[in-house]
């Protein structure tokens, strides 16, 4: 099943990387949403969507809610999803401490990997996609990012710790005596160690919003609002996207 995963923050003139949880919406004088024609061109010409035949989908407020939707789809269908992740952020946990949990969680039974902790240093809106890979919900990822983005990739999750690799490899380090930097695990040293457990590689590709193009159709879609990472003016794009994806749970005015 092909899953088109859209975050509203992808369709701005620039991306906000660090915001406080209670900061409210972004300043619309600094962050400007795409115009409607540009968005329609992306959805129709680059993603192959049509207003005449919209796909089924969901509207969520925070992106970690996508994990639960994907889990339901995989448990019903039995096969991992092919995900096209259109976002201002990779959502693989760059910048938080979720990797400390994940390098142990990878070694746990699948049931445990599909029921991870929900907190700032676990599954959260910035790390959910790494948890979805660890839970074997995702069989392939294409990361589609704004033109000046795409560099927020955690090396530890890639083959040979090379973010230029075309494979994500989730790894576990569970043995005693792991290298430390003060009171915390030494991330860079872990990249030089052989893992105790590795999951099956997941093909990974990347393209900018300008360059992405597909001839394959999508089965379902999702739009994440990400209110802390978008200005109020971005909301006018939601009904446009809703013409191409039947957004379940979209709180229409």
Order of alpha helices (4+ residues) and beta strands (2+ residues): beta-alpha-beta-alpha-beta-alpha-alpha-alpha-beta-beta-beta-beta-beta-alpha-beta-beta-beta-alpha-beta
